[in-house]
Amino acid sequence: MLRAYGIYVDEDMVIDTVKNPFRVDRRGTQFLAIKPINDEHALRVVYEVRNDYIVVITLYPVRRDEYGV
């Protein structure tokens, strides 16, 4: 679906965003990692840590300028 908008996200990008984020915010038990994916967009990954496992809840592209990335 994102490809229709010219954005490609694969599993390695999601893992890299969680392991090497530009910034991580926290809301309750959820972590929101963000990392640039191109000049205009960043990838935001929402995840939780459950029993020592990282569980990705959702992910979505955002405009870098709106998030200061």
Residue, then its C-alpha position, 0 to 999 in steps of 0.5 A: m500500500l505504501r508503494a502507491y505513495g512512493i514509499y518502500v518499507d521492508e523488515d530490515m528497515v523496521i528492525d533498524t528503526v527499533k535498534n538504531p532510532f533517531r529518537v524514541d518517545r514513550r507513551g505508557t508501555q509503548f515506545l515510538a521509534i523514529k528514523p529517516i528513510n529519505d529526504e522527505h519521510a521518516l519511519r515511525v515504529v510503535y512497539e512494546v517489550r513483552n517478556d523480553y520480546i519486542v512486539v511491533i504494534t504498528l508502523y507508518p511513514v511521517r513527514r520529517d519536518e513535522y517530527g523534527v527529524 
